[in-house]
Amino acid sequence: MESRWATVTLVTKLDKLAIRSDSNSRRWMGLVAISLSVAMIIVDSTIVNVAIPSIVKDLGITSTEVQWIQESYTLVFASFLLVFGAVADNIGRRRLLILGVVVFAVASVAAAFADSGAWLIGARLIQGLGGAAILPASLSLINSTFTGRERGIAFAIWGSTIGGMAAVGPLLGGWLTTSFSWRWAFGINIPIAIVIVVGVAVFVRESKSALPTRIDGGGAVLSVIAAGTLVFALIEGRTDGWWFAKDAPSIGALEWPFILSPIVFALLISASTIAGFVIRTIRRAAASKPTLIAPELFRIPSFRNGTTVAAIVSLGEFGIILALPLWLQNVLGYTALETGVVLLALALGSFGASGLASATVDRITPITSVRMGIVLEIIGLGALGLVISTDTPWWAIVIPLAVYGFGIGLATAQITNVALAGVPVGRSGQASGTQSTARQFGSALGIALLGTLLFTVLQLDLERRLDGVPGSDAIVSAVVGSAGTAMPELSIRFPDAADEARAALALATSWTAYAAAGFLAAGLLSTIKLRADSPTDRSRHTEIEHPVADAAASDS
């Protein structure tokens, strides 16, 4: 009991310190800490891709383990966003953010000391859990802390962080892996996490729902199963087969026993649990029982339409990041570090967008910013598709990437700003978790579709180019199966075939860029119904002006 009161006293003191900081306009320091937490989880989702070759060499892991090291994080991350969105409103958004950062940091230590593939996969699963707590908590904290003009600037910084860090990850991973060890790709998270925890504790004040409710446990289980199986299917579909099983998928000594692919079963489970979740949510809401998603949120036009736009735009926003490193390294011959340097143009463009948004927040509405950003993304990807070849100069890559990144910085943040603008602060966690989940599904589906297009075009075009060449089937299988990484060895043994493989991969990458631009065009059309809403002053006032009292009362 004494320890409980000590905890309440400590939380209250931290809140009072945060409020004094806020009164001195130092909450912007809190925004830096919040954005840094988002940067940490976004970088981690991309940094591992560059470190994989060194991990394979050091740990001697199998190709299946490689796949799961990359995908286990995304799987757990997407599965728990909805759950943690609701948890944030109840236990406190700052508290959940700090807890998520601590979990993420502990898992990063475990990953850095991993001595086997299984150990590393386990650590990545726990990292995904921490990341799933961080993202909706960060969004709802921004939504509850900033209003008016400052709110647009805050979301611009948050959105640019997402766009920029997606490109910084490969650069940081390449540098750490090349200069030190792949273990530092995870170890770098420790000092960053310490800075985040201190910054959030000092500069960010607690915010939670004035009327905490019980979490819908049954809905949480259904949402995790639905999200997990759907993301699994989208990630593994190309590998395991969308309808019939390819090469008997296996986990360890267990081999898939059916003709139908496991993806079919995963999609059936996902569809049935989604239906069950929706029915359960509607019935519980009608009975005034707590739900994981508040159905009334979808009666807010800005939230409903903004979430739809975010999901559609996510189809095309980051899928190209999958294809570009393969083309840069396997066709143009760039090293991992050089690839990261080129992709840095995307990050710089994204960060530059936050500066423009801050300077023009009074003159350009968030919806206009969203549309401008999507248009710039389409232009950047279209130009990139035009210049992709087997001998593209670096400057011809950097310019379209910068335009594309600038568009991401404008669009990503302000879509979130528009979607959450009409949401009462008491529902910020639920709304943030819902929107983040929609984004994650859109991104996973986009990567699945663009990845399938990339490798399908690569295979078909290479088969056409090598038609009649002895051993062409084996060459095509090696190039496609290795995602192009077999090209260096192929250049030694079959130089002519290697040239054709590079040309085919360049063509496939170009088509992928055009397809991503097409998805974004659909996202632009979906903004037609986008309208700005704002929450009632009373709902915001209740949450923002008395967060410490609410927190202390609920803790006592």
C-alpha positions in Angstrom: 0.0 0.0 0.0 2.9 2.3 0.9 4.6 1.6 -2.4 1.4 2.4 -4.2 1.1 5.8 -2.5 4.8 6.4 -3.3 4.1 5.7 -6.9 1.2 8.1 -6.9 3.3 10.8 -5.3 6.1 10.3 -7.8 3.7 10.5 -10.7 2.1 13.6 -9.3 5.5 15.3 -8.8 6.5 14.5 -12.4 3.2 15.8 -13.7 3.6 19.1 -11.7 7.1 19.4 -13.2 5.8 18.8 -16.7 3.1 21.4 -16.2 5.6 24.0 -15.1 7.6 23.2 -18.2 4.5 23.5 -20.3 3.7 26.9 -18.9 7.1 28.0 -20.0 6.4 26.7 -23.5 8.8 23.8 -23.0 6.3 21.2 -24.2 8.1 21.5 -27.5 10.9 19.7 -25.8 8.3 17.0 -25.0 7.5 16.8 -28.7 11.1 16.2 -29.4 11.1 13.2 -27.0 7.8 11.9 -28.4 9.1 12.2 -32.0 12.3 10.5 -31.0 10.3 7.5 -29.7 8.6 7.2 -33.0 11.9 7.6 -34.8 13.3 4.7 -32.8 10.6 2.2 -33.8 10.5 3.3 -37.4 14.3 3.0 -37.8 14.2 -0.4 -36.2 11.8 -1.7 -38.8 14.2 -0.8 -41.6 17.7 -1.0 -40.0 17.6 -4.8 -39.7 17.3 -5.3 -43.5 20.8 -3.9 -44.0 22.2 -6.0 -41.2 20.8 -9.3 -42.3 23.8 -10.5 -44.4 26.1 -10.0 -41.3 23.6 -11.7 -39.0 23.4 -14.8 -41.4 27.2 -15.0 -41.5 27.6 -14.6 -37.7 24.8 -16.8 -36.4 24.6 -19.3 -39.3 20.8 -19.0 -39.5 18.4 -20.5 -42.1 16.5 -18.6 -44.7 13.3 -19.2 -42.8 14.8 -17.7 -39.7 16.0 -14.7 -41.8 12.4 -14.1 -43.0 11.1 -14.3 -39.4 13.7 -12.0 -38.0 12.5 -9.3 -40.5 8.8 -10.0 -40.2 8.1 -11.0 -36.6 8.4 -7.4 -35.5 5.9 -6.2 -38.0 3.5 -9.0 -37.2 3.3 -8.3 -33.4 3.4 -4.5 -34.0 0.3 -4.5 -36.2 -1.5 -7.0 -34.0 -1.5 -5.0 -30.8 -2.0 -1.4 -32.0 -5.8 -1.5 -31.3 -5.3 -3.0 -27.9 -2.7 -0.5 -26.8 -4.7 2.4 -28.2 -7.5 1.6 -25.7 -5.1 0.9 -22.9 -3.5 4.4 -23.4 -6.8 6.1 -22.6 -7.2 4.1 -19.4 -3.8 3.9 -17.7 -2.4 7.2 -19.1 -0.8 7.9 -22.5 2.5 9.1 -21.1 2.8 6.1 -18.8 2.1 3.7 -21.7 4.7 5.5 -23.9 7.4 5.2 -21.2 6.4 1.5 -20.6 6.6 0.8 -24.4 10.1 2.5 -24.6 11.4 0.4 -21.7 10.1 -2.9 -23.2 11.6 -1.9 -26.5 14.9 -1.2 -24.9 15.0 -4.4 -22.9 14.2 -6.4 -26.1 16.9 -4.5 -28.0 19.5 -5.6 -25.3 18.3 -9.2 -25.8 18.6 -8.9 -29.6 22.1 -7.4 -29.3 23.3 -10.4 -27.3 21.5 -13.0 -29.4 23.5 -16.2 -30.1 20.9 -18.0 -32.3 18.2 -17.2 -34.7 15.5 -18.4 -32.3 16.8 -16.0 -29.6 16.8 -13.1 -32.1 13.3 -13.8 -33.3 12.0 -13.9 -29.8 13.6 -10.5 -29.1 12.1 -9.1 -32.2 8.6 -10.2 -31.1 9.0 -8.4 -27.8 10.3 -5.3 -29.7 7.1 -5.4 -31.7 5.1 -5.3 -28.5 7.0 -2.2 -27.3 6.6 -0.5 -30.6 2.8 -1.2 -30.6 2.6 0.6 -27.3 4.7 3.6 -28.4 3.0 4.6 -31.7 -0.7 5.2 -30.5 0.5 6.7 -27.2 2.7 9.2 -29.1 -0.2 10.2 -31.4 -2.7 10.7 -28.6 -0.2 12.7 -26.5 0.3 15.1 -29.4 -3.5 15.2 -30.0 -4.1 16.1 -26.3 -1.2 18.5 -25.8 -1.4 20.8 -28.8 -4.2 22.9 -30.2 -4.8 25.3 -33.1 -1.8 26.5 -35.1 0.7 24.6 -32.8 -1.2 21.3 -33.4 -0.5 21.5 -37.2 3.2 22.2 -36.6 3.4 19.3 -34.0 1.9 16.8 -36.4 4.1 18.1 -39.2 7.2 17.3 -37.1 5.7 13.9 -36.1 4.9 13.0 -39.7 8.3 14.1 -41.1 9.9 11.9 -38.5 8.1 8.9 -39.8 9.0 9.6 -43.4 12.6 10.6 -42.7 13.4 7.7 -40.4 12.2 5.1 -42.9 15.1 6.3 -45.1 17.6 6.9 -42.3 17.3 3.3 -41.1 19.3 1.8 -44.0 22.0 4.5 -43.7 22.4 3.9 -40.0 22.3 0.2 -40.3 24.9 0.2 -43.1 27.2 2.4 -41.1 26.9 0.4 -37.8 27.2 -3.0 -39.5 30.1 -1.9 -41.7 32.1 0.0 -39.0 31.2 -2.0 -35.9 28.9 -5.0 -35.8 25.3 -5.9 -36.6 24.7 -6.0 -32.8 25.0 -2.3 -32.7 22.0 -2.0 -35.0 20.1 -3.0 -31.8 22.4 -1.6 -29.2 22.0 1.9 -30.5 18.4 1.8 -29.1 19.6 1.8 -25.5 21.0 5.3 -25.2 18.2 6.6 -27.3 15.6 5.0 -25.0 17.2 6.6 -22.0 17.0 10.1 -23.5 13.3 9.4 -24.5 12.3 8.3 -21.0 13.9 11.3 -19.3 12.5 13.7 -21.9 9.0 12.3 -21.7 9.0 12.2 -17.9 10.2 15.8 -17.5 8.5 17.6 -20.4 5.3 15.7 -21.2 2.4 15.8 -18.8 0.1 12.8 -18.2 -3.1 12.6 -20.2 -5.8 10.0 -19.8 -9.6 9.6 -20.1 -11.5 11.3 -17.4 -13.7 8.2 -17.1 -11.5 5.1 -17.5 -13.3 2.0 -18.4 -12.5 -1.7 -18.4 -10.8 -3.1 -21.5 -12.9 -5.4 -23.6 -10.8 -8.6 -23.2 -12.7 -10.7 -25.7 -12.5 -7.9 -28.3 -8.8 -7.6 -27.6 -8.2 -11.3 -28.3 -10.3 -11.2 -31.5 -8.4 -8.0 -32.7 -5.0 -9.6 -32.1 -6.0 -12.8 -34.0 -7.6 -10.9 -36.8 -4.7 -8.5 -37.3 -2.0 -11.1 -36.8 -3.4 -13.6 -39.3 -4.1 -10.9 -41.9 -0.6 -9.3 -41.7 0.9 -12.8 -41.7 -1.0 -13.7 -44.9 0.0 -10.4 -46.6 3.7 -10.9 -45.7 4.0 -14.6 -46.5 1.6 -14.9 -49.4 4.2 -14.5 -52.1 6.5 -17.0 -50.4 4.0 -19.7 -49.3 1.6 -19.3 -52.2 -1.7 -17.4 -52.3 -3.8 -20.5 -53.1 -1.7 -23.7 -53.3 1.3 -24.4 -51.0 4.7 -23.8 -52.5 7.5 -26.3 -51.6 5.7 -27.5 -48.4 6.3 -24.6 -46.0 7.8 -25.7 -42.7 8.7 -24.5 -39.2 11.7 -26.5 -37.9 10.8 -30.2 -38.3 7.1 -29.5 -38.8 6.0 -29.5 -42.5 2.7 -28.1 -43.8 0.6 -31.2 -44.6 -2.1 -29.7 -46.9 -2.2 -28.9 -50.7 -3.9 -25.6 -49.9 -1.5 -22.9 -48.8 -1.5 -21.8 -45.1 -2.3 -18.4 -46.4 -5.8 -19.5 -47.4 -6.4 -20.7 -43.8 -4.9 -17.5 -42.4 -7.2 -15.3 -44.5 -10.2 -17.4 -43.5 -9.3 -17.0 -39.8 -8.8 -13.3 -40.2 -12.1 -12.8 -42.1 -14.1 -14.7 -39.5 -12.4 -13.0 -36.5 -12.9 -9.6 -38.1 -16.6 -10.3 -38.6 -16.8 -11.6 -35.0 -15.0 -8.5 -33.7 -17.4 -6.1 -35.6 -20.5 -7.9 -34.4 -19.2 -8.0 -30.8 -18.3 -4.3 -30.9 -21.7 -3.3 -32.2 -23.6 -5.4 -29.7 -21.5 -4.2 -26.7 -21.8 -0.6 -27.8 -25.6 -1.0 -28.0 -25.6 -2.4 -24.5 -23.3 0.5 -23.2 -20.5 -1.9 -22.5 -16.8 -1.0 -23.1 -15.5 -1.7 -26.6 -12.0 -1.7 -28.1 -13.1 0.6 -30.9 -15.8 3.2 -30.1 -18.3 3.0 -33.0 -19.3 6.6 -32.5 -15.8 7.6 -33.7 -16.9 6.6 -37.2 -19.8 9.0 -37.0 -17.1 11.8 -37.0 -16.7 12.6 -40.7 -13.1 13.7 -40.4 -12.0 10.6 -38.5 -13.9 8.2 -40.8 -12.7 9.8 -44.0 -9.2 10.6 -42.7 -8.6 7.0 -41.6 -9.8 5.7 -45.0 -7.4 8.1 -46.8 -4.5 7.1 -44.5 -5.1 3.4 -45.3 -5.2 4.0 -49.1 -2.2 6.3 -49.2 -0.2 3.8 -47.1 -0.6 1.3 -49.9 1.8 3.3 -52.0 3.9 5.3 -49.5 6.6 2.9 -48.3 6.4 -0.2 -50.6 9.0 1.3 -52.9 11.5 1.2 -50.0 11.4 -2.6 -50.5 12.5 -2.4 -54.1 15.0 0.5 -54.2 17.8 -1.1 -52.1 17.6 -4.3 -54.2 18.0 -2.2 -57.4 20.7 0.1 -56.0 22.8 -2.8 -54.7 22.3 -5.6 -57.2 22.0 -3.5 -60.4 24.0 -0.4 -59.8 26.5 -2.1 -57.5 26.1 0.2 -54.5 27.3 -0.9 -51.1 24.9 -1.0 -48.1 26.3 2.3 -46.8 26.1 4.0 -50.3 22.5 2.8 -50.6 21.7 4.4 -47.2 23.4 7.7 -48.3 21.2 7.8 -51.5 18.0 7.1 -49.6 19.0 9.9 -47.2 17.6 12.2 -49.8 14.1 10.9 -49.0 14.7 11.7 -45.3 16.0 15.2 -46.0 13.0 15.9 -48.2 10.7 14.7 -45.4 12.3 16.8 -42.7 12.3 19.8 -45.0 8.5 19.5 -45.3 8.1 20.0 -41.6 9.8 23.4 -41.9 7.4 24.4 -44.7 4.4 23.2 -42.8 5.5 25.3 -39.7 6.0 28.4 -41.8 2.7 28.1 -43.7 0.4 26.6 -41.1 -1.7 29.8 -41.0 -2.0 30.0 -44.8 -2.4 26.3 -45.9 -5.1 24.2 -44.4 -4.2 20.6 -43.3 -6.4 19.1 -46.1 -4.6 21.2 -48.7 -1.3 20.1 -47.3 -2.4 16.4 -47.5 -3.3 16.9 -51.2 -0.1 18.8 -52.0 1.9 16.1 -50.3 0.2 13.2 -52.2 0.7 15.1 -55.5 4.4 15.5 -54.8 4.7 11.8 -53.9 3.1 10.9 -57.2 5.5 13.2 -59.1 8.5 11.9 -57.3 7.6 8.2 -57.9 6.7 8.8 -61.5 10.0 10.6 -62.1 11.8 7.8 -60.3 10.1 5.2 -62.6 11.3 7.1 -65.6 15.0 7.3 -64.6 15.4 3.7 -63.3 17.8 1.8 -65.5 21.0 -0.2 -65.3 23.2 2.9 -65.3 21.2 5.6 -63.7 23.5 8.4 -62.2 23.1 9.1 -58.5 21.8 12.7 -59.0 18.9 11.4 -61.1 17.9 9.2 -58.2 18.4 11.8 -55.4 16.2 14.5 -56.9 13.0 12.4 -57.3 13.6 10.8 -53.9 13.8 14.3 -52.3 10.5 15.3 -54.0 8.9 12.0 -52.9 10.2 12.5 -49.3 8.9 16.1 -49.2 5.5 14.8 -50.2 5.5 12.2 -47.5 6.4 14.8 -44.9 3.5 17.0 -45.9 0.9 14.3 -46.4 1.6 11.7 -43.6 1.4 14.2 -40.7 -1.6 16.2 -41.8 -3.7 13.1 -42.6 -3.3 12.2 -39.0 -4.0 15.8 -38.0 -7.2 15.9 -39.9 -8.4 12.5 -38.8 -7.9 13.2 -35.1 -9.0 16.9 -35.1 -12.6 16.0 -34.4 -11.9 13.3 -31.9 -12.5 14.2 -28.2 -9.3 13.9 -26.2 -10.8 11.2 -24.0 -11.0 8.9 -27.1 -7.5 9.9 -28.4 -5.9 6.5 -27.6 -8.6 4.5 -29.3 -8.7 6.8 -32.3 -4.9 6.7 -32.6 -4.8 3.0 -32.3 -7.5 2.6 -35.0 -5.8 4.9 -37.4 -2.4 3.4 -36.8 -3.9 -0.1 -37.5 -5.5 1.2 -40.7 -2.1 2.6 -41.8 -0.3 -0.7 -40.9 -2.8 -2.8 -42.8 -2.5 -0.5 -45.8 1.3 -0.6 -45.6 1.4 -4.4 -45.3 -1.0 -4.8 -48.2 0.9 -2.3 -50.3 4.2 -4.1 -49.6 2.6 -7.5 -50.4 1.1 -6.2 -53.7 4.2 -4.2 -54.8 6.5 -7.1 -53.7 4.5 -9.5 -55.7 4.6 -7.2 -58.7 8.3 -6.7 -58.4 9.2 -10.4 -58.4 6.6 -11.3 -61.0 7.8 -8.8 -63.5 11.4 -9.8 -62.7 10.7 -13.4 -63.4 8.6 -12.9 -66.5 11.0 -10.4 -68.1 14.0 -12.5 -67.3 12.4 -15.6 -68.7 11.7 -13.7 -71.9 15.2 -12.4 -72.1 16.8 -15.8 -71.5 14.4 -17.7 -73.7 16.3 -20.6 -75.4 19.5 -20.1 -73.3 20.7 -23.4 -71.7 20.1 -23.5 -68.0 17.8 -20.5 -68.1 15.3 -22.0 -65.6 18.0 -22.4 -63.0 19.3 -18.9 -63.6 15.8 -17.3 -63.3 15.1 -19.3 -60.1 18.4 -18.3 -58.5 17.9 -14.6 -59.3 14.2 -14.4 -58.3 14.7 -16.7 -55.2 17.6 -14.6 -53.9 15.8 -11.3 -54.7 18.7 -10.4 -56.9 21.6 -11.1 -54.5 22.8 -14.0 -56.7 23.9 -11.5 -59.4 27.5 -11.1 -58.2 28.2 -14.8 -58.5 26.1 -14.9 -61.7 28.4 -12.2 -63.2 31.4 -14.4 -62.7 29.9 -17.6 -64.2 27.4 -16.2 -66.8 28.2 -12.5 -67.5 25.7 -12.2 -70.3 22.9 -13.7 -68.3 23.8 -11.4 -65.4 23.4 -8.3 -67.7 20.0 -9.5 -68.7 19.1 -10.1 -65.0 20.1 -6.5 -64.1 18.0 -5.1 -66.9 15.0 -7.2 -65.8 15.4 -6.1 -62.2 15.6 -2.5 -63.3 12.4 -2.9 -65.3 10.6 -4.5 -62.4 11.7 -1.7 -60.0 10.4 0.9 -62.5 7.0 -0.9 -62.7 6.9 -1.0 -58.9 7.4 2.8 -58.7 4.6 3.4 -61.2 2.3 1.0 -59.3 3.1 2.8 -56.0 2.2 6.1 -57.8 -1.1 4.6 -58.9 -2.0 3.7 -55.3 -1.2 7.2 -54.3 -3.4 8.6 -57.1 -6.3 6.5 -55.6 -5.5 8.0 -52.3 -5.6 11.5 -53.8 -9.1 10.8 -55.2 -10.2 9.5 -51.8 -9.5 12.9 -50.2 -12.5 14.4 -52.0 -14.7 13.7 -49.0 -12.1 14.8 -46.5 -13.4 17.7 -44.3 -11.9 19.3 -41.2 -13.7 19.0 -37.9 -12.7 20.2 -34.4 -13.6 18.8 -31.0 -15.7 20.8 -28.7 -13.8 23.2 -26.5 -15.3 21.6 -23.4 -14.0 18.1 -24.3 -10.5 19.4 -24.8 -10.6 21.7 -21.8 -11.5 18.8 -19.5 -8.7 16.7 -20.6 -5.9 19.3 -20.9 -6.5 21.6 -18.0 -6.7 19.0 -15.3 -4.6 16.0 -16.2 -2.7 15.7 -12.9 -5.9 15.8 -10.8 -7.4 13.1 -13.0 -4.3 11.0 -12.8 -4.0 11.3 -9.1 -7.7 10.6 -8.5 -7.7 7.5 -10.6 -4.5 6.1 -9.0 -5.7 6.6 -5.5 
